[in-house]
Amino acid sequence: MLGKRRGAAVLATIAAAAALLFVFTLLDLSWAGSTHLSLTEVWDSLWGNGTWANDIIVNGQNMPRIATGICVGSGLAVTGGVMQAVFRNPLATPYILGLSSGASLGAAVAILLSAAVLQPLLAFAFCFGTMLLVYAISRSGGSNVRTETLVLAGVAVSSLISAVVSFLTYIAPSEKMGSIVFWTLGSLSGTDWGEIAVIAPITAAGILMMAARPRSLNAMMLGDAHAMDLGVDVKRTRLFLLAVSSLTVAACVCFVGTIGFVGLVIPHIARLLLGPDNRVVLPVSAVGGAAFAIMCDYIAHFAAPYYGVLPIGVVTALIGAPFFIYLLCSRKKEVGWRAEASGRTAWSTPTGTRRCSKA
């Protein structure tokens, strides 16, 4: 159980993230093309008291985009936290196994075939198929799968698939080349309630299943041997978490494209504020990831009106990358890792700082 003071800090952090999410949701709902609605008009439309035109803008045009952003932001942030714990790597992201490259390949194939209806399905299938391929490569030559082998296999497969996507982009007609590039940058625009009906259940189920195993994640952060000493079936737990994470990521990216840095930055902010305990990190990441995604979507719509709506992946990178560099340079210990003089890398866990591997 969490102590009273720590529990109060967790609730305060979640409340602050929820308040941030609420504020940016209202601001993002006000977007109306070349102009924007007042917050009063937005509020009236949400409660059914707005004009017909405002209701179309707020509830018909903007609300599906906001709902998608909340699902995608939460899913990617929680998945990032899980991947960092499973791989005992503070730089792990939801795409560490090449999932984003697989989804991009599926989308590129659909665009080249002019099969817009199949684009989300192919992106989902190729994304999950990439995880199965990486896991199969990692298992070759033995039944045990080490985290280092998984990461290396993910890097290799991701590089190969990225090369194929680049080749398809190069040979694509000019009108389809732009669609492939735009998809890889990520965008919440154009989503509807039918797509949300697919994204939301899978993402919610994935978040709940991952968040239900915080003690196993805490144990795995100590290393496989120590986790087994604590009664964790490491092999089965790792496979389960990888499968659930991959399904969640596939659901997040199949309609909106790849959105980076949400799953990298948000879990680290949660650890910075509240420590490395995954009982705390995962729920805080869920709310914080949703708030970060909606904030970036708001900036994407209002930052550069002369250039239209920026891809949200560009905004998350422009905000997330400098902030993460700042964390790495100035707050190494607090974000959960540090380099020791002996040349070993230390990963902070809920039970202390453990030396994990040679640097």
N, C-alpha and C positions, 0 to 999 in steps of 0.2 A: 504494500500500500504506500501511496505517496504521503509525505508529511503534510501537515496543515499549511505551512508556509509555502512549500513547493506546489501543493495543489492550488493554492490561491494564485500563485504566479502563473501556473498553467492556464487557469480560468481567465486571468486578466489578459494573457497573451492571445488566447482564442477570441476573447471579446474584442480586443483591439483589431485583430485580423478581420473579424466579422463586421466590425464597424467600417473598416476600410473597404471591405467588399461592398457593403451597403451604399456607401457614398459614391464609389466609382460605378456601381450599377446604375444609380440614378443619373449620374453624369453621362454614362455611355448610352443610356436610353434616350437622352435628349438629342442625339444626332439625327438630323433630318436632311442629309445631303449638303447643299451649299449653305444651309443655315442650321440653327438648332433651337429646340424648344426650351422654354423656361422650366425650372424644376417644379414649379406649381402645376404647369400643364402636364408634365410627366406624371406627377402624383395623382392628379385628377383622372388621367387616363388609366392608371393602374387600378383605381377604385371604380372604374366604369362611369365616371362623371365628365370625361373629356369629350371633345368634339369628335365627329366621325373621322375626320382626317387625322387628328392626333392619335386616335385609337389605332388606326392603320399603321402609323409610324411606330408607335411605342410597342403595341402588343403583336402586331402582325409582322413588322419588319425587324425591329431591334431585339425583341424579347427572345426569339429563337437563337440569335447570335449570342446573347448573354448566357442563356442556359447551356449552350454548347461550350462556351468559354469556362463556365464553372465546372462542368464535368471534366473537360480536358485538363484544366489547370490542376484540379484535385487529383485526378488519376496520375498525371505525370509526376507531380510532387511526391505523392506517396510511393509510387514505383521507384523514383530516384532514391528515396530513403531506404527502401528495401534492398535495392541493388547495392548500395554502398555498404550495407550491413552484411549481405550475403557474400560479397566479394572482398570484404574487409579493405575496401579501397575508397578513400574519401573523394576521389575524382570519378567514381563510377556514375553513369547516367542511365536513364531508361533505355537509351539506345546502345548500350555497351556491347550487346551481342549482335549488332548490325541490323537491328529491327527497323530503324529508319530507312536504311538503304534498301531493305527488302520491300517495305511499303512503297518507296519511291519507284522501284522497278515495276511493281504491280500497277501503279498509277500510270507510269510511262507507257507500259504495254497497252493499257486500256485507251489512253489518249491516241496512240498511234493507230489503234484499230477502230478509232472513232466510236468506241463503245462506252459512252458516258455513263450508262446505267450500270455497267459492270465495274466502273472505276473503284468505288468503295469496296466492293466484294474482292476484287483482285488485290487491292492494297492490303486488305485484312488478311487474305490468304497468303500472300507472299511474305507479309510481316511475320505471321506465326510460323510459316514454313521455314523462314530463315532461322528462327530459334531451334526448330527441330534439326535442321542441317548442322548448326553449330554444335548442338548437343551430341549428335551422331558422330561428328568428327572428333569431339572430345573423348568419346567412349571407345574409339578405335584403338585396338591393342590392349584393352583391359576393361574391367567392369567399373573401376573407380574413376570418378571424374573430379579432377582437381580444379579449384577456382582459377589458378594461373592458366591451365590449359583452356578453360572456357573463354577467358579473356583473349588469349592469343588467337584462338579459333575465331572468335567474334571479330577481331581486328582484321584477320586475313579474309574472311568471308565478306565483311563490310567493304573492304578495299576492292575486292573482285566485283561485287555487285555495283558499287559506285562507278567503276570503270565501264560496266555494261550500260548503266544509266547515262553516263556521259556520251557513250557511243550512240545510243538511241537518240539522245538530244541532238547530237551533231548531224545525224542523218535525217532527222525529222523535218518535214516541211516547215516553213517559217511560221505559219499560223498555229501549228501544233508545238513548235519549239517553245514559244512563249508560255503556253499552258503547262508544259512540263516544268519549266523553270519556276513559274509562279506557284505550282503545287508544292515543290520542294521547299519554298520559303514559308509556307504555312499561311492560312487565312481562315478566319471564322465567318467571313461573309458568305452568304448564299445558303446557309444551313436552314433547314425547316424542321417542323415538329416531327415529321416522319423519321428524319435522320436522328433526332434526339431520342426517339423511342427505341432506337437501336443502341445509341451510345450510352445513354443514362443507365439502363439496367446492368449492362456488362461492366461499366466503370464502377457503379455502386457496389455490385457484388464483388468485384476484384478488390476494391478498397477494404471492404469488410473482412474478406478472407485474409488479406495481408495484415491488416491491423489486429486480427485475432491471434496472431502469433508473435507478440512482442518479446516474450521470454525466450523463445527459440532464437529469434534474431539477436537478442542480447548475448545469448550463449555462443552463437556462431561468430560474433565479433571477437571472441576470445581465441578462436581457432577451432579446427575440426576436432582435435583430440580433447580439448577441454569441454567442447560442447557435448561430445559423446560421454564424457565423465559425468556431465550434468543430466544425462538421460535423454539427450536429443538424438533422434535418428537423422543424422546429418544428410545422408544420401537422399532419403525420401523427402525430407523437409526442403532441401535445396531444389530438387526436381519440382516439387509442388509449387514453391514460390516462383521459380523461373517460369513455369507454365502459366500461373495466374498473372504474373507481371507481364508476360508476353501478350496474353489475351487482352489485358487492360490497355497496354500501349497500342495494340492493333486497333482496338475500338476507338482510342483517342485520335489516332492519326488517319484512319481510313477515309474520313470525310473532310478533314481540315488540313492535311499535310503535316509535315514535321515541324514542331515548335521546340526550339532548343532552350537550354539553360533553366527552364522551370524546375526540372527534376534535379538539377545540380545545385542551384543557389538556395532554393527554399528550405530543403532539409538542413543545410548548413546554417542558415539563419536560426532555425529552430534549435539546433544544437548550441549555437552561440548564446542564445537567450536562456535555455533551460537545461542544457546538458545532453549527454548522448543516449539517455534511456529511451528506447523505442516505444515504450508505453506512452511517452510524451511526444516524441518527435513525429510519429506518424499522424496522430489527430491534428496536431498543430500544422503540419505540412499540408494536410488536406484543405484546411481553411485558408492557410497562407497561399497555397498554390492557386486556389480559385481567385483570391483577391489580386494576386500578381498578374494572372492572365487577363482579368477584366481591366485592370489598370493599364496594361500594355495595349489592350484593344482600344481603350479610350484614347490613348496617345496616338495610336495608329490612325484613328479617324480625324483627329484634330491637329496633329503636329505639322503636317505638310499639305494644306488644302489645295495648293496649286498643282500637286502631283497626285491627287486623289487619295485613296486609302492605302496606306503602307501595309505590306504583309506583316502580320503580327510576329512572325519569326525574326524579322529584321529588328523590331523594337525590343523583343526579349533579349536578343543578342547585344544590342547597343546598351541596354541597361544592365543585363546580367553579367556580361563579360568584364566590364570595368569594376563592377562591385565585387565580383569574385576575385579579381586580381588584388583589389584592396584587402580583402579578407586574407588571402594567401600571404601578402606582404606584411601586414600589420597585426593580424590576430591568429597566428598559426596554431598556438596552443588551444585557443578557445574554439576553433572550428573543428577540432577533433583529431589533429595529427601534429607531429613535430619531428624534426630531424635531430637525432642525438649525435653527440660527438663520436660515439663508437662506430658510426656508420650504419646504424640500424634505424628502421622506420618504426615509430611508435604510433599506435592507434588507440585513442582514448575510448574506453568502454565504460558501461555503468558501474563496473567494479574496480575501476582504476585504469592506469595507462599500461598497456602491454606491448612489449616488443614483438613485432610480427615477422619481419623479413629483412633481409639485407637490402640496403638502399642501392 
